[in-house]
């Protein structure tokens, strides 16, 4: 009753709660993508610790891109806050029962691990920095020469990546007043969606950076590389194929989890079933089934399978579709979740 009488004329609540706008889907998407990139980077560092070359695209560029994307996501989150200058107060304590407190501290650790991971091959990626700051070169060499340090850094990437990916879903899951979010499947769903988006990010940047003709400049070279097959600009076909196979696996698991989410909602309370209707046949059905499932999962799986079978040339189109689908999933879940509500309980008393 208090919400109806005191907030009736609030444009963010009437006719439905809509406090979160575009900032939160961007934050959730970029956080999930960085989580996926950290897991991939951790796997590459584990291989380096076992004595492999370790000069793969993952360990050289992924942490740098992840650091940048994490800052963009945090900027979007900051823009959403009502009291931006008080954000530091969340770090004055740790609340074990608060998912937001856990997430805030995990993000601090993520920044540190990303910077340490970038240090592994930073002298080769940015030689000008290593020449001007000798400590960077010494730190990088110390990591490369220590398999134990590489393993620890790899496990930190994987552990924090999984934690960050699941957290983006748990953040919504704990808001039990919105039935669409109140499902334990949301955490794993966002994790595997982040893994697929992370693989797509790695694939896309590999083409933009490694396939850029030096004579055309950054913008012209990037556009040129987007218009030609990946095989023509990326000679490491085995590495590219491994990345595509991983992406297909992530997308398949994501599709399975979406199916489980729909079943879980329909077999729970009437409020959950009504919330499922928003994405099954309601206002969010078209972007969900068309944008997320069709263009963001099913089409990339089929496209990349044809690439692996050499029926189609390797391009970045599936990667772009995966990223668009990953963002659309967050946009749909945030918007439809706020539109969902707990239905009133009808009394059976006479």
C-alpha positions, -999 to +999 in steps of 0.1 A: +000+000+000+028+024+008+043+019-027+010+026-043+001+057-023+035+074-020+051+065-054+021+065-077+033+095-096+069+085-099+077+080-136+103+053-127+077+032-108+043+040-124+030+019-141+059-006-133+092-005-115+119+006-139+148+020-119+175+004-139+180+016-175+207+011-201+237+014-177+230-019-159+228-042-190+261-027-202+277-033-169+265-068-167+275-076-203+310-062-200+315-078-166+305-112-180+327-107-211+357-098-190+350-129-168+351-151-199+383-135-211+399-141-177+390-178-178+405-181-214+436-161-203+440-184-173+439-215-195+466-199-218+488-191-188+484-227-175+498-239-208+526-214-206+534-227-171+537-262-185+563-251-209+543-242-240+553-211-260+528-190-240+529-163-267+493-169-277+469-140-283+452-148-250+481-141-226+494-110-245+463-090-253+433-103-233+442-087-199+448-053-215+414-054-233+398-068-202+411-040-181+398-014-205+363-031-208+361-034-170+366+004-166+339+011-192+315-012-173+324+004-140+318+038-156+283+027-167+276+015-132+288+048-117+264+067-140+236+046-126+243+055-090+223+082-073+251+091-048+282+087-069+305+105-045+297+081-017+307+049-036+339+046-016+319+038+015+311+003+003+348-005+008+349+006+044+334-028+054+327-063+042+292-078+045+294-116+040+256-119+034+255-092+007+262-102-029+269-066-038+296-065-011+312-097-024+310-083-060+326-050-050+356-067-034+359-092-062+362-064-087+391-049-068+409-083-071+400-086-107+418-053-115+449-065-098+450-099-115+443-083-149+473-059-145+495-087-133+485-109-163+492-081-187+527-079-172+535-114-185+539-102-221+537-065-218+573-058-229+565-075-262+531-058-266+542-023-256+580-023-260+582+014-256+569+011-220+594-016-212+622+006-225+612+036-204+603+016-173+629-011-167+609-024-137+582-036-161+606-057-180+621-072-148+587-080-134+576-096-167+608-117-168+603-128-132+568-141-140+579-158-172+608-175-155+587-189-127+562-217-136+548-216-100+540-179-104+524-185-138+502-213-123+491-191-094+483-163-118+464-187-141+443-201-112+436-166-100+423-157-135+401-188-137+388-185-101+380-148-103+367-151-138+342-178-127+333-158-096+327-126-116+307-143-143+284-160-118+281-128-097+265-109-125+236-134-124+235-137-086+232-099-083+197-103-100+188-136-084+189-123-049+162-097-057+134-121-049+106-096-053+111-099-091+101-135-100+119-135-134+152-130-116+145-154-087+161-185-103+194-202-093+200-209-130+206-172-137+242-173-123+254-202-145+235-188-175+253-154-172+286-173-166+284-193-199+270-163-218+300-144-205+324-172-216+310-171-251+311-133-252+347-134-240+357-159-267+340-136-292+359-106-279+392-125-282+384-136-317+374-101-328+404-084-314+427-110-329+414-100-363+415-062-357+450-062-342+469-091-356+453-088-391+457-051-395+478-041-425+505-017-412+502+006-442+465+014-438+464+028-403+444+016-374+409+025-386+414+016-423+432-016-414+406-027-389+378-022-415+398-040-441+405-070-418+368-072-410+360-077-447+383-106-454+384-142-441+402-147-408+424-174-424+440-147-446+451-126-417+456-152-389+480-180-397+475-198-364+445-218-377+447-244-350+445-218-322+416-201-340+398-234-345+402-243-308+387-209-298+357-215-322+352-250-307+352-236-272+327-209-283+304-235-298+305-255-265+298-224-244+269-214-267+254-249-265+255-249-227+240-214-227+211-227-249+206-256-225+205-233-195+180-210-212+158-240-217+162-250-180+154-214-170+121-215-189+112-249-174+121-237-139+100-206-142+070-225-155+072-252-128+075-227-099+048-204-085+021-186-105+042-154-102+072-171-119+050-186-146+035-151-153+070-137-154+081-163-179+052-151-201+071-118-206+098-135-225+077-164-240+050-144-256+049-110-241+067-077-249+102-092-246+095-124-266+108-111-300+142-098-287+146-129-265+138-156-290+149-137-321+179-117-308+192-139-280+184-174-290+181-171-328+208-146-338+229-148-307+232-185-302+217-208-328+230-190-359+266-186-345+267-223-336+256-233-371+279-207-388+310-217-368+303-254-373+304-247-411+336-228-406+352-257-389+340-280-416+356-256-442+322-250-458+325-212-450+356-190-446+365-178-411+350-144-405+342-122-375+304-123-382+297-151-357+317-132-330+297-100-336+264-120-334+275-136-301+284-103-285+251-087-297+232-117-283+251-115-250+241-079-245+205-085-256+202-113-230+212-088-202+189-061-217+159-085-218+165-099-183+169-065-167+139-050-185+116-080-182+127-086-147+117-052-136+083-057-153+077-090-135+059-089-101+046-111-074+009-118-080-015-111-052-026-141-031-063-149-033-078-158+000-098-191+000-116-182+032-154-177+030 
